Amino acid sequence: MILNIKEVKAGYDGMEVLHGINLKAKPAEIVAIIGPNGSGKSTLLKSIFNLCDVYSGKITFKGKNITKLPTNQLIYEGISFVPQGRQVFGDLTVKENLEMGAFILKDREVKSRNLKDVYDKFPFLKGRQKNYAFGLSGGQQQMLAIGRALMQNPALLLLDEPSLGLDPKTMAEVFKKIKAINKEGVTVLIVEQNAKQAVKIANRTYILEQGKIALTGGKEILKHPKIKNIYLGGR
């Protein structure tokens, strides 16, 4: 396992949101996390990236205990996080945004190679590299945020609601890019409000309810009555 979460309890300022979470991800897997609002999905990602309080339990990455490891150190370990809400630097150019993602890299050649790889994955970014990020559409900003995270050459990519606020066509493009990134060997842990799309691209899906894992399974999970009735509107 590249990622192993055991009995993790986490939250904010003493308020527990996650109540003993167990989750695993194999190398080069896509693992989806779905569930209703307030179920603790984003907190789960933040517990891995040390952006919330972990009260108990253990998180291991590539066999190493990373529980409560400082966020900047987690980046050096090979974990990248794309938070909810397309958080790009609007007053910086596309290229400057991408370069911000490579701050841990000292070798100029590696930076240059990684930039080329990102431009290969997202060709429109190369065409807009001198444009300010605030002028990009919502979908383009999301892809810029993902591209910035990829500048670090992560082994594990954490994505929090990447399709939020996107139109269906742009959403489909984002999911297509996520699959392509995964095919290159990057393990992806994705929190997603679009349950159907998330399950379709995932090797495994976990359903969170009130801070606990309620259900887990593969693509067949879409046929489960709980999924059909609560997350897919009975379809």
mmCIF file of the C-alpha atoms, coordinates in Angstrom:
data_MODEL
# 
_entry.id   MODEL 
# 
loop_
_atom_site.group_PDB 
_atom_site.id 
_atom_site.type_symbol 
_atom_site.label_atom_id 
_atom_site.label_alt_id 
_atom_site.label_comp_id 
_atom_site.label_asym_id 
_atom_site.label_entity_id 
_atom_site.label_seq_id 
_atom_site.pdbx_PDB_ins_code 
_atom_site.Cartn_x 
_atom_site.Cartn_y 
_atom_site.Cartn_z 
_atom_site.occupancy 
_atom_site.B_iso_or_equiv 
_atom_site.pdbx_formal_charge 
_atom_site.auth_seq_id 
_atom_site.auth_comp_id 
_atom_site.auth_asym_id 
_atom_site.auth_atom_id 
_atom_site.pdbx_PDB_model_num 
ATOM 1   C CA . MET A 1 1   ? 0.000   0.000  0.000   1.00 0.00 ? 1   MET A CA 1 
ATOM 2   C CA . ILE A 1 2   ? 1.234   3.496  -0.795  1.00 0.00 ? 2   ILE A CA 1 
ATOM 3   C CA . LEU A 1 3   ? -1.200  5.045  1.715   1.00 0.00 ? 3   LEU A CA 1 
ATOM 4   C CA . ASN A 1 4   ? -2.623  3.421  4.823   1.00 0.00 ? 4   ASN A CA 1 
ATOM 5   C CA . ILE A 1 5   ? -4.941  5.240  7.233   1.00 0.00 ? 5   ILE A CA 1 
ATOM 6   C CA . LYS A 1 6   ? -5.710  3.390  10.458  1.00 0.00 ? 6   LYS A CA 1 
ATOM 7   C CA . GLU A 1 7   ? -8.336  4.398  13.019  1.00 0.00 ? 7   GLU A CA 1 
ATOM 8   C CA . VAL A 1 8   ? -7.812  8.107  12.422  1.00 0.00 ? 8   VAL A CA 1 
ATOM 9   C CA . LYS A 1 9   ? -9.782  10.536 14.516  1.00 0.00 ? 9   LYS A CA 1 
ATOM 10  C CA . ALA A 1 10  ? -9.408  14.146 13.429  1.00 0.00 ? 10  ALA A CA 1 
ATOM 11  C CA . GLY A 1 11  ? -11.091 17.535 13.494  1.00 0.00 ? 11  GLY A CA 1 
ATOM 12  C CA . TYR A 1 12  ? -10.603 21.161 14.459  1.00 0.00 ? 12  TYR A CA 1 
ATOM 13  C CA . ASP A 1 13  ? -9.967  22.847 17.815  1.00 0.00 ? 13  ASP A CA 1 
ATOM 14  C CA . GLY A 1 14  ? -10.976 19.805 19.822  1.00 0.00 ? 14  GLY A CA 1 
ATOM 15  C CA . MET A 1 15  ? -14.119 19.095 17.796  1.00 0.00 ? 15  MET A CA 1 
ATOM 16  C CA . GLU A 1 16  ? -13.879 15.594 16.310  1.00 0.00 ? 16  GLU A CA 1 
ATOM 17  C CA . VAL A 1 17  ? -15.094 15.268 12.711  1.00 0.00 ? 17  VAL A CA 1 
ATOM 18  C CA . LEU A 1 18  ? -13.583 11.900 11.741  1.00 0.00 ? 18  LEU A CA 1 
ATOM 19  C CA . HIS A 1 19  ? -14.382 9.012  14.083  1.00 0.00 ? 19  HIS A CA 1 
ATOM 20  C CA . GLY A 1 20  ? -11.912 6.201  13.430  1.00 0.00 ? 20  GLY A CA 1 
ATOM 21  C CA . ILE A 1 21  ? -11.319 6.175  9.659   1.00 0.00 ? 21  ILE A CA 1 
ATOM 22  C CA . ASN A 1 22  ? -9.637  3.215  7.933   1.00 0.00 ? 22  ASN A CA 1 
ATOM 23  C CA . LEU A 1 23  ? -8.645  3.690  4.295   1.00 0.00 ? 23  LEU A CA 1 
ATOM 24  C CA . LYS A 1 24  ? -6.051  2.229  1.933   1.00 0.00 ? 24  LYS A CA 1 
ATOM 25  C CA . ALA A 1 25  ? -4.685  3.173  -1.488  1.00 0.00 ? 25  ALA A CA 1 
ATOM 26  C CA . LYS A 1 26  ? -2.441  1.014  -3.650  1.00 0.00 ? 26  LYS A CA 1 
ATOM 27  C CA . PRO A 1 27  ? 0.234   2.495  -5.944  1.00 0.00 ? 27  PRO A CA 1 
ATOM 28  C CA . ALA A 1 28  ? -1.248  3.957  -9.162  1.00 0.00 ? 28  ALA A CA 1 
ATOM 29  C CA . GLU A 1 29  ? -4.830  3.619  -7.909  1.00 0.00 ? 29  GLU A CA 1 
ATOM 30  C CA . ILE A 1 30  ? -7.637  6.157  -8.018  1.00 0.00 ? 30  ILE A CA 1 
ATOM 31  C CA . VAL A 1 31  ? -9.551  6.110  -4.748  1.00 0.00 ? 31  VAL A CA 1 
ATOM 32  C CA . ALA A 1 32  ? -12.751 8.147  -4.546  1.00 0.00 ? 32  ALA A CA 1 
ATOM 33  C CA . ILE A 1 33  ? -14.334 9.525  -1.384  1.00 0.00 ? 33  ILE A CA 1 
ATOM 34  C CA . ILE A 1 34  ? -17.985 10.500 -1.631  1.00 0.00 ? 34  ILE A CA 1 
ATOM 35  C CA . GLY A 1 35  ? -20.701 11.365 0.840   1.00 0.00 ? 35  GLY A CA 1 
ATOM 36  C CA . PRO A 1 36  ? -23.137 14.079 1.895   1.00 0.00 ? 36  PRO A CA 1 
ATOM 37  C CA . ASN A 1 37  ? -22.052 17.580 2.887   1.00 0.00 ? 37  ASN A CA 1 
ATOM 38  C CA . GLY A 1 38  ? -20.546 17.672 6.362   1.00 0.00 ? 38  GLY A CA 1 
ATOM 39  C CA . SER A 1 39  ? -19.595 13.998 6.359   1.00 0.00 ? 39  SER A CA 1 
ATOM 40  C CA . GLY A 1 40  ? -15.881 14.755 6.765   1.00 0.00 ? 40  GLY A CA 1 
ATOM 41  C CA . LYS A 1 41  ? -14.612 14.217 3.222   1.00 0.00 ? 41  LYS A CA 1 
ATOM 42  C CA . SER A 1 42  ? -12.417 17.336 3.048   1.00 0.00 ? 42  SER A CA 1 
ATOM 43  C CA . THR A 1 43  ? -11.253 16.785 6.624   1.00 0.00 ? 43  THR A CA 1 
ATOM 44  C CA . LEU A 1 44  ? -10.013 13.346 5.586   1.00 0.00 ? 44  LEU A CA 1 
ATOM 45  C CA . LEU A 1 45  ? -7.757  14.872 2.917   1.00 0.00 ? 45  LEU A CA 1 
ATOM 46  C CA . LYS A 1 46  ? -6.645  17.591 5.317   1.00 0.00 ? 46  LYS A CA 1 
ATOM 47  C CA . SER A 1 47  ? -5.723  14.977 7.930   1.00 0.00 ? 47  SER A CA 1 
ATOM 48  C CA . ILE A 1 48  ? -3.289  13.437 5.444   1.00 0.00 ? 48  ILE A CA 1 
ATOM 49  C CA . PHE A 1 49  ? -1.818  16.837 4.527   1.00 0.00 ? 49  PHE A CA 1 
ATOM 50  C CA . ASN A 1 50  ? -1.695  18.007 8.169   1.00 0.00 ? 50  ASN A CA 1 
ATOM 51  C CA . LEU A 1 51  ? -4.166  20.850 7.691   1.00 0.00 ? 51  LEU A CA 1 
ATOM 52  C CA . CYS A 1 52  ? -6.376  19.789 10.602  1.00 0.00 ? 52  CYS A CA 1 
ATOM 53  C CA . ASP A 1 53  ? -5.858  18.242 14.032  1.00 0.00 ? 53  ASP A CA 1 
ATOM 54  C CA . VAL A 1 54  ? -5.255  14.474 14.147  1.00 0.00 ? 54  VAL A CA 1 
ATOM 55  C CA . TYR A 1 55  ? -6.207  13.282 17.624  1.00 0.00 ? 55  TYR A CA 1 
ATOM 56  C CA . SER A 1 56  ? -5.400  9.596  17.277  1.00 0.00 ? 56  SER A CA 1 
ATOM 57  C CA . GLY A 1 57  ? -4.688  6.877  14.729  1.00 0.00 ? 57  GLY A CA 1 
ATOM 58  C CA . LYS A 1 58  ? -1.898  6.464  12.219  1.00 0.00 ? 58  LYS A CA 1 
ATOM 59  C CA . ILE A 1 59  ? -1.241  7.558  8.619   1.00 0.00 ? 59  ILE A CA 1 
ATOM 60  C CA . THR A 1 60  ? 1.547   5.845  6.694   1.00 0.00 ? 60  THR A CA 1 
ATOM 61  C CA . PHE A 1 61  ? 2.830   6.759  3.238   1.00 0.00 ? 61  PHE A CA 1 
ATOM 62  C CA . LYS A 1 62  ? 5.198   4.365  1.457   1.00 0.00 ? 62  LYS A CA 1 
ATOM 63  C CA . GLY A 1 63  ? 5.584   2.559  4.770   1.00 0.00 ? 63  GLY A CA 1 
ATOM 64  C CA . LYS A 1 64  ? 6.625   5.712  6.663   1.00 0.00 ? 64  LYS A CA 1 
ATOM 65  C CA . ASN A 1 65  ? 4.588   7.148  9.514   1.00 0.00 ? 65  ASN A CA 1 
ATOM 66  C CA . ILE A 1 66  ? 3.586   10.641 8.344   1.00 0.00 ? 66  ILE A CA 1 
ATOM 67  C CA . THR A 1 67  ? 0.976   11.350 11.020  1.00 0.00 ? 67  THR A CA 1 
ATOM 68  C CA . LYS A 1 68  ? 1.269   15.030 11.968  1.00 0.00 ? 68  LYS A CA 1 
ATOM 69  C CA . LEU A 1 69  ? 4.323   15.527 9.737   1.00 0.00 ? 69  LEU A CA 1 
ATOM 70  C CA . PRO A 1 70  ? 4.593   19.247 8.794   1.00 0.00 ? 70  PRO A CA 1 
ATOM 71  C CA . THR A 1 71  ? 2.874   20.075 5.503   1.00 0.00 ? 71  THR A CA 1 
ATOM 72  C CA . ASN A 1 72  ? 6.047   21.362 3.835   1.00 0.00 ? 72  ASN A CA 1 
ATOM 73  C CA . GLN A 1 73  ? 7.753   18.067 4.666   1.00 0.00 ? 73  GLN A CA 1 
ATOM 74  C CA . LEU A 1 74  ? 4.840   16.095 3.203   1.00 0.00 ? 74  LEU A CA 1 
ATOM 75  C CA . ILE A 1 75  ? 5.469   17.855 -0.108  1.00 0.00 ? 75  ILE A CA 1 
ATOM 76  C CA . TYR A 1 76  ? 9.077   16.644 -0.022  1.00 0.00 ? 76  TYR A CA 1 
ATOM 77  C CA . GLU A 1 77  ? 7.780   13.137 0.709   1.00 0.00 ? 77  GLU A CA 1 
ATOM 78  C CA . GLY A 1 78  ? 5.852   13.224 -2.581  1.00 0.00 ? 78  GLY A CA 1 
ATOM 79  C CA . ILE A 1 79  ? 2.324   14.312 -1.659  1.00 0.00 ? 79  ILE A CA 1 
ATOM 80  C CA . SER A 1 80  ? 0.548   17.174 -3.434  1.00 0.00 ? 80  SER A CA 1 
ATOM 81  C CA . PHE A 1 81  ? -2.803  18.703 -2.471  1.00 0.00 ? 81  PHE A CA 1 
ATOM 82  C CA . VAL A 1 82  ? -5.226  20.618 -4.699  1.00 0.00 ? 82  VAL A CA 1 
ATOM 83  C CA . PRO A 1 83  ? -7.719  22.288 -2.337  1.00 0.00 ? 83  PRO A CA 1 
ATOM 84  C CA . GLN A 1 84  ? -11.335 23.042 -3.057  1.00 0.00 ? 84  GLN A CA 1 
ATOM 85  C CA . GLY A 1 85  ? -12.126 26.278 -4.868  1.00 0.00 ? 85  GLY A CA 1 
ATOM 86  C CA . ARG A 1 86  ? -9.435  26.575 -7.558  1.00 0.00 ? 86  ARG A CA 1 
ATOM 87  C CA . GLN A 1 87  ? -6.962  28.469 -5.387  1.00 0.00 ? 87  GLN A CA 1 
ATOM 88  C CA . VAL A 1 88  ? -4.646  30.008 -7.954  1.00 0.00 ? 88  VAL A CA 1 
ATOM 89  C CA . PHE A 1 89  ? -2.659  33.242 -7.685  1.00 0.00 ? 89  PHE A CA 1 
ATOM 90  C CA . GLY A 1 90  ? -4.790  35.547 -9.829  1.00 0.00 ? 90  GLY A CA 1 
ATOM 91  C CA . ASP A 1 91  ? -2.255  38.362 -10.009 1.00 0.00 ? 91  ASP A CA 1 
ATOM 92  C CA . LEU A 1 92  ? 0.489   36.023 -11.271 1.00 0.00 ? 92  LEU A CA 1 
ATOM 93  C CA . THR A 1 93  ? 0.825   34.677 -14.800 1.00 0.00 ? 93  THR A CA 1 
ATOM 94  C CA . VAL A 1 94  ? 0.050   31.066 -15.657 1.00 0.00 ? 94  VAL A CA 1 
ATOM 95  C CA . LYS A 1 95  ? 3.768   30.286 -15.875 1.00 0.00 ? 95  LYS A CA 1 
ATOM 96  C CA . GLU A 1 96  ? 4.490   32.009 -12.549 1.00 0.00 ? 96  GLU A CA 1 
ATOM 97  C CA . ASN A 1 97  ? 1.700   29.978 -10.923 1.00 0.00 ? 97  ASN A CA 1 
ATOM 98  C CA . LEU A 1 98  ? 3.255   26.764 -12.211 1.00 0.00 ? 98  LEU A CA 1 
ATOM 99  C CA . GLU A 1 99  ? 6.711   27.825 -11.063 1.00 0.00 ? 99  GLU A CA 1 
ATOM 100 C CA . MET A 1 100 ? 5.281   28.420 -7.576  1.00 0.00 ? 100 MET A CA 1 
ATOM 101 C CA . GLY A 1 101 ? 4.464   24.717 -7.521  1.00 0.00 ? 101 GLY A CA 1 
ATOM 102 C CA . ALA A 1 102 ? 8.123   23.838 -8.111  1.00 0.00 ? 102 ALA A CA 1 
ATOM 103 C CA . PHE A 1 103 ? 9.542   25.732 -5.132  1.00 0.00 ? 103 PHE A CA 1 
ATOM 104 C CA . ILE A 1 104 ? 10.964  22.519 -3.614  1.00 0.00 ? 104 ILE A CA 1 
ATOM 105 C CA . LEU A 1 105 ? 13.001  21.752 -6.724  1.00 0.00 ? 105 LEU A CA 1 
ATOM 106 C CA . LYS A 1 106 ? 16.575  23.039 -6.795  1.00 0.00 ? 106 LYS A CA 1 
ATOM 107 C CA . ASP A 1 107 ? 17.619  21.659 -10.185 1.00 0.00 ? 107 ASP A CA 1 
ATOM 108 C CA . ARG A 1 108 ? 16.714  24.046 -13.010 1.00 0.00 ? 108 ARG A CA 1 
ATOM 109 C CA . GLU A 1 109 ? 16.722  21.238 -15.561 1.00 0.00 ? 109 GLU A CA 1 
ATOM 110 C CA . VAL A 1 110 ? 14.211  19.258 -13.512 1.00 0.00 ? 110 VAL A CA 1 
ATOM 111 C CA . LYS A 1 111 ? 12.006  22.353 -13.162 1.00 0.00 ? 111 LYS A CA 1 
ATOM 112 C CA . SER A 1 112 ? 12.187  22.934 -16.904 1.00 0.00 ? 112 SER A CA 1 
ATOM 113 C CA . ARG A 1 113 ? 11.381  19.310 -17.655 1.00 0.00 ? 113 ARG A CA 1 
ATOM 114 C CA . ASN A 1 114 ? 8.437   19.298 -15.246 1.00 0.00 ? 114 ASN A CA 1 
ATOM 115 C CA . LEU A 1 115 ? 7.105   22.508 -16.789 1.00 0.00 ? 115 LEU A CA 1 
ATOM 116 C CA . LYS A 1 116 ? 7.281   20.913 -20.236 1.00 0.00 ? 116 LYS A CA 1 
ATOM 117 C CA . ASP A 1 117 ? 5.441   17.843 -18.917 1.00 0.00 ? 117 ASP A CA 1 
ATOM 118 C CA . VAL A 1 118 ? 2.659   20.015 -17.508 1.00 0.00 ? 118 VAL A CA 1 
ATOM 119 C CA . TYR A 1 119 ? 2.380   21.929 -20.779 1.00 0.00 ? 119 TYR A CA 1 
ATOM 120 C CA . ASP A 1 120 ? 2.174   18.588 -22.610 1.00 0.00 ? 120 ASP A CA 1 
ATOM 121 C CA . LYS A 1 121 ? -0.700  17.531 -20.351 1.00 0.00 ? 121 LYS A CA 1 
ATOM 122 C CA . PHE A 1 122 ? -2.454  20.912 -20.543 1.00 0.00 ? 122 PHE A CA 1 
ATOM 123 C CA . PRO A 1 123 ? -1.499  22.477 -23.914 1.00 0.00 ? 123 PRO A CA 1 
ATOM 124 C CA . PHE A 1 124 ? -3.776  25.508 -23.420 1.00 0.00 ? 124 PHE A CA 1 
ATOM 125 C CA . LEU A 1 125 ? -1.641  26.515 -20.417 1.00 0.00 ? 125 LEU A CA 1 
ATOM 126 C CA . LYS A 1 126 ? 1.387   26.880 -22.660 1.00 0.00 ? 126 LYS A CA 1 
ATOM 127 C CA . GLY A 1 127 ? -0.599  29.143 -24.988 1.00 0.00 ? 127 GLY A CA 1 
ATOM 128 C CA . ARG A 1 128 ? -1.704  31.234 -21.999 1.00 0.00 ? 128 ARG A CA 1 
ATOM 129 C CA . GLN A 1 129 ? 1.566   31.108 -20.038 1.00 0.00 ? 129 GLN A CA 1 
ATOM 130 C CA . LYS A 1 130 ? 2.002   34.907 -20.084 1.00 0.00 ? 130 LYS A CA 1 
ATOM 131 C CA . ASN A 1 131 ? -1.640  35.601 -19.191 1.00 0.00 ? 131 ASN A CA 1 
ATOM 132 C CA . TYR A 1 132 ? -2.719  36.427 -15.660 1.00 0.00 ? 132 TYR A CA 1 
ATOM 133 C CA . ALA A 1 133 ? -4.501  33.549 -13.927 1.00 0.00 ? 133 ALA A CA 1 
ATOM 134 C CA . PHE A 1 134 ? -7.540  35.654 -12.973 1.00 0.00 ? 134 PHE A CA 1 
ATOM 135 C CA . GLY A 1 135 ? -8.459  35.833 -16.677 1.00 0.00 ? 135 GLY A CA 1 
ATOM 136 C CA . LEU A 1 136 ? -8.852  32.064 -17.031 1.00 0.00 ? 136 LEU A CA 1 
ATOM 137 C CA . SER A 1 137 ? -12.223 30.341 -16.922 1.00 0.00 ? 137 SER A CA 1 
ATOM 138 C CA . GLY A 1 138 ? -13.161 28.270 -13.875 1.00 0.00 ? 138 GLY A CA 1 
ATOM 139 C CA . GLY A 1 139 ? -12.238 25.024 -15.591 1.00 0.00 ? 139 GLY A CA 1 
ATOM 140 C CA . GLN A 1 140 ? -8.924  26.425 -16.808 1.00 0.00 ? 140 GLN A CA 1 
ATOM 141 C CA . GLN A 1 141 ? -8.102  27.643 -13.302 1.00 0.00 ? 141 GLN A CA 1 
ATOM 142 C CA . GLN A 1 142 ? -8.837  24.154 -11.959 1.00 0.00 ? 142 GLN A CA 1 
ATOM 143 C CA . MET A 1 143 ? -6.476  22.609 -14.485 1.00 0.00 ? 143 MET A CA 1 
ATOM 144 C CA . LEU A 1 144 ? -3.862  25.229 -13.618 1.00 0.00 ? 144 LEU A CA 1 
ATOM 145 C CA . ALA A 1 145 ? -4.188  24.284 -9.943  1.00 0.00 ? 145 ALA A CA 1 
ATOM 146 C CA . ILE A 1 146 ? -3.738  20.603 -10.831 1.00 0.00 ? 146 ILE A CA 1 
ATOM 147 C CA . GLY A 1 147 ? -0.804  21.446 -13.103 1.00 0.00 ? 147 GLY A CA 1 
ATOM 148 C CA . ARG A 1 148 ? 0.838   23.428 -10.303 1.00 0.00 ? 148 ARG A CA 1 
ATOM 149 C CA . ALA A 1 149 ? 0.538   20.407 -7.987  1.00 0.00 ? 149 ALA A CA 1 
ATOM 150 C CA . LEU A 1 150 ? 2.108   18.180 -10.658 1.00 0.00 ? 150 LEU A CA 1 
ATOM 151 C CA . MET A 1 151 ? 5.182   20.430 -10.846 1.00 0.00 ? 151 MET A CA 1 
ATOM 152 C CA . GLN A 1 152 ? 6.322   18.673 -7.642  1.00 0.00 ? 152 GLN A CA 1 
ATOM 153 C CA . ASN A 1 153 ? 6.318   15.216 -9.287  1.00 0.00 ? 153 ASN A CA 1 
ATOM 154 C CA . PRO A 1 154 ? 4.009   13.762 -6.620  1.00 0.00 ? 154 PRO A CA 1 
ATOM 155 C CA . ALA A 1 155 ? 3.507   10.067 -6.001  1.00 0.00 ? 155 ALA A CA 1 
ATOM 156 C CA . LEU A 1 156 ? 0.163   10.881 -4.327  1.00 0.00 ? 156 LEU A CA 1 
ATOM 157 C CA . LEU A 1 157 ? -2.216  13.589 -5.541  1.00 0.00 ? 157 LEU A CA 1 
ATOM 158 C CA . LEU A 1 158 ? -5.014  14.729 -3.210  1.00 0.00 ? 158 LEU A CA 1 
ATOM 159 C CA . LEU A 1 159 ? -7.913  16.401 -5.024  1.00 0.00 ? 159 LEU A CA 1 
ATOM 160 C CA . ASP A 1 160 ? -10.716 18.146 -3.136  1.00 0.00 ? 160 ASP A CA 1 
ATOM 161 C CA . GLU A 1 161 ? -13.876 18.632 -5.236  1.00 0.00 ? 161 GLU A CA 1 
ATOM 162 C CA . PRO A 1 162 ? -12.119 19.245 -8.596  1.00 0.00 ? 162 PRO A CA 1 
ATOM 163 C CA . SER A 1 163 ? -15.418 19.458 -10.520 1.00 0.00 ? 163 SER A CA 1 
ATOM 164 C CA . LEU A 1 164 ? -17.107 21.948 -8.173  1.00 0.00 ? 164 LEU A CA 1 
ATOM 165 C CA . GLY A 1 165 ? -18.876 24.704 -10.102 1.00 0.00 ? 165 GLY A CA 1 
ATOM 166 C CA . LEU A 1 166 ? -17.891 23.418 -13.549 1.00 0.00 ? 166 LEU A CA 1 
ATOM 167 C CA . ASP A 1 167 ? -20.202 22.910 -16.507 1.00 0.00 ? 167 ASP A CA 1 
ATOM 168 C CA . PRO A 1 168 ? -20.687 19.279 -17.701 1.00 0.00 ? 168 PRO A CA 1 
ATOM 169 C CA . LYS A 1 169 ? -18.304 19.584 -20.663 1.00 0.00 ? 169 LYS A CA 1 
ATOM 170 C CA . THR A 1 170 ? -15.480 21.088 -18.587 1.00 0.00 ? 170 THR A CA 1 
ATOM 171 C CA . MET A 1 171 ? -16.149 18.590 -15.801 1.00 0.00 ? 171 MET A CA 1 
ATOM 172 C CA . ALA A 1 172 ? -15.736 15.698 -18.248 1.00 0.00 ? 172 ALA A CA 1 
ATOM 173 C CA . GLU A 1 173 ? -12.435 17.208 -19.422 1.00 0.00 ? 173 GLU A CA 1 
ATOM 174 C CA . VAL A 1 174 ? -11.141 17.489 -15.840 1.00 0.00 ? 174 VAL A CA 1 
ATOM 175 C CA . PHE A 1 175 ? -11.992 13.846 -15.122 1.00 0.00 ? 175 PHE A CA 1 
ATOM 176 C CA . LYS A 1 176 ? -10.298 12.824 -18.362 1.00 0.00 ? 176 LYS A CA 1 
ATOM 177 C CA . LYS A 1 177 ? -7.133  14.647 -17.296 1.00 0.00 ? 177 LYS A CA 1 
ATOM 178 C CA . ILE A 1 178 ? -7.231  12.995 -13.853 1.00 0.00 ? 178 ILE A CA 1 
ATOM 179 C CA . LYS A 1 179 ? -7.386  9.565  -15.497 1.00 0.00 ? 179 LYS A CA 1 
ATOM 180 C CA . ALA A 1 180 ? -4.459  10.447 -17.769 1.00 0.00 ? 180 ALA A CA 1 
ATOM 181 C CA . ILE A 1 181 ? -2.376  11.620 -14.780 1.00 0.00 ? 181 ILE A CA 1 
ATOM 182 C CA . ASN A 1 182 ? -3.170  8.375  -12.962 1.00 0.00 ? 182 ASN A CA 1 
ATOM 183 C CA . LYS A 1 183 ? -2.135  6.286  -15.971 1.00 0.00 ? 183 LYS A CA 1 
ATOM 184 C CA . GLU A 1 184 ? 1.348   7.770  -15.605 1.00 0.00 ? 184 GLU A CA 1 
ATOM 185 C CA . GLY A 1 185 ? 1.598   6.118  -12.183 1.00 0.00 ? 185 GLY A CA 1 
ATOM 186 C CA . VAL A 1 186 ? 0.343   8.838  -9.833  1.00 0.00 ? 186 VAL A CA 1 
ATOM 187 C CA . THR A 1 187 ? -1.926  7.591  -7.047  1.00 0.00 ? 187 THR A CA 1 
ATOM 188 C CA . VAL A 1 188 ? -5.008  9.825  -6.800  1.00 0.00 ? 188 VAL A CA 1 
ATOM 189 C CA . LEU A 1 189 ? -7.248  10.320 -3.774  1.00 0.00 ? 189 LEU A CA 1 
ATOM 190 C CA . ILE A 1 190 ? -10.262 12.318 -4.879  1.00 0.00 ? 190 ILE A CA 1 
ATOM 191 C CA . VAL A 1 191 ? -13.071 13.853 -2.830  1.00 0.00 ? 191 VAL A CA 1 
ATOM 192 C CA . GLU A 1 192 ? -15.938 14.516 -5.204  1.00 0.00 ? 192 GLU A CA 1 
ATOM 193 C CA . GLN A 1 193 ? -19.549 15.706 -5.099  1.00 0.00 ? 193 GLN A CA 1 
ATOM 194 C CA . ASN A 1 194 ? -20.296 14.136 -8.485  1.00 0.00 ? 194 ASN A CA 1 
ATOM 195 C CA . ALA A 1 195 ? -20.620 10.577 -7.186  1.00 0.00 ? 195 ALA A CA 1 
ATOM 196 C CA . LYS A 1 196 ? -21.306 8.939  -10.529 1.00 0.00 ? 196 LYS A CA 1 
ATOM 197 C CA . GLN A 1 197 ? -18.269 10.397 -12.291 1.00 0.00 ? 197 GLN A CA 1 
ATOM 198 C CA . ALA A 1 198 ? -15.981 9.742  -9.317  1.00 0.00 ? 198 ALA A CA 1 
ATOM 199 C CA . VAL A 1 199 ? -16.974 6.081  -9.036  1.00 0.00 ? 199 VAL A CA 1 
ATOM 200 C CA . LYS A 1 200 ? -16.568 5.611  -12.798 1.00 0.00 ? 200 LYS A CA 1 
ATOM 201 C CA . ILE A 1 201 ? -12.897 6.618  -12.786 1.00 0.00 ? 201 ILE A CA 1 
ATOM 202 C CA . ALA A 1 202 ? -12.028 5.080  -9.398  1.00 0.00 ? 202 ALA A CA 1 
ATOM 203 C CA . ASN A 1 203 ? -10.592 1.663  -8.638  1.00 0.00 ? 203 ASN A CA 1 
ATOM 204 C CA . ARG A 1 204 ? -12.233 1.849  -5.227  1.00 0.00 ? 204 ARG A CA 1 
ATOM 205 C CA . THR A 1 205 ? -14.740 4.121  -3.539  1.00 0.00 ? 205 THR A CA 1 
ATOM 206 C CA . TYR A 1 206 ? -15.332 4.946  0.107   1.00 0.00 ? 206 TYR A CA 1 
ATOM 207 C CA . ILE A 1 207 ? -18.592 6.483  1.295   1.00 0.00 ? 207 ILE A CA 1 
ATOM 208 C CA . LEU A 1 208 ? -18.367 8.730  4.338   1.00 0.00 ? 208 LEU A CA 1 
ATOM 209 C CA . GLU A 1 209 ? -21.330 9.435  6.572   1.00 0.00 ? 209 GLU A CA 1 
ATOM 210 C CA . GLN A 1 210 ? -21.062 11.458 9.781   1.00 0.00 ? 210 GLN A CA 1 
ATOM 211 C CA . GLY A 1 211 ? -17.313 11.007 9.959   1.00 0.00 ? 211 GLY A CA 1 
ATOM 212 C CA . LYS A 1 212 ? -17.320 7.239  9.472   1.00 0.00 ? 212 LYS A CA 1 
ATOM 213 C CA . ILE A 1 213 ? -16.869 4.879  6.516   1.00 0.00 ? 213 ILE A CA 1 
ATOM 214 C CA . ALA A 1 214 ? -20.389 3.672  5.697   1.00 0.00 ? 214 ALA A CA 1 
ATOM 215 C CA . LEU A 1 215 ? -19.569 1.604  2.617   1.00 0.00 ? 215 LEU A CA 1 
ATOM 216 C CA . THR A 1 216 ? -16.694 0.695  0.339   1.00 0.00 ? 216 THR A CA 1 
ATOM 217 C CA . GLY A 1 217 ? -16.470 -1.078 -3.005  1.00 0.00 ? 217 GLY A CA 1 
ATOM 218 C CA . GLY A 1 218 ? -15.556 -0.979 -6.691  1.00 0.00 ? 218 GLY A CA 1 
ATOM 219 C CA . LYS A 1 219 ? -17.618 0.240  -9.637  1.00 0.00 ? 219 LYS A CA 1 
ATOM 220 C CA . GLU A 1 220 ? -20.446 -2.101 -8.639  1.00 0.00 ? 220 GLU A CA 1 
ATOM 221 C CA . ILE A 1 221 ? -21.074 0.227  -5.697  1.00 0.00 ? 221 ILE A CA 1 
ATOM 222 C CA . LEU A 1 222 ? -23.193 2.384  -8.043  1.00 0.00 ? 222 LEU A CA 1 
ATOM 223 C CA . LYS A 1 223 ? -25.845 -0.361 -7.932  1.00 0.00 ? 223 LYS A CA 1 
ATOM 224 C CA . HIS A 1 224 ? -26.076 -0.274 -4.154  1.00 0.00 ? 224 HIS A CA 1 
ATOM 225 C CA . PRO A 1 225 ? -29.498 1.099  -3.007  1.00 0.00 ? 225 PRO A CA 1 
ATOM 226 C CA . LYS A 1 226 ? -27.792 3.612  -0.680  1.00 0.00 ? 226 LYS A CA 1 
ATOM 227 C CA . ILE A 1 227 ? -25.849 5.106  -3.608  1.00 0.00 ? 227 ILE A CA 1 
ATOM 228 C CA . LYS A 1 228 ? -28.785 5.072  -6.023  1.00 0.00 ? 228 LYS A CA 1 
ATOM 229 C CA . ASN A 1 229 ? -31.231 6.667  -3.647  1.00 0.00 ? 229 ASN A CA 1 
ATOM 230 C CA . ILE A 1 230 ? -29.071 9.198  -1.810  1.00 0.00 ? 230 ILE A CA 1 
ATOM 231 C CA . TYR A 1 231 ? -26.340 10.181 -4.270  1.00 0.00 ? 231 TYR A CA 1 
ATOM 232 C CA . LEU A 1 232 ? -27.847 9.500  -7.682  1.00 0.00 ? 232 LEU A CA 1 
ATOM 233 C CA . GLY A 1 233 ? -31.408 10.601 -7.055  1.00 0.00 ? 233 GLY A CA 1 
ATOM 234 C CA . GLY A 1 234 ? -32.791 7.076  -7.328  1.00 0.00 ? 234 GLY A CA 1 
ATOM 235 C CA . ARG A 1 235 ? -31.448 6.578  -10.856 1.00 0.00 ? 235 ARG A CA 1 
# 
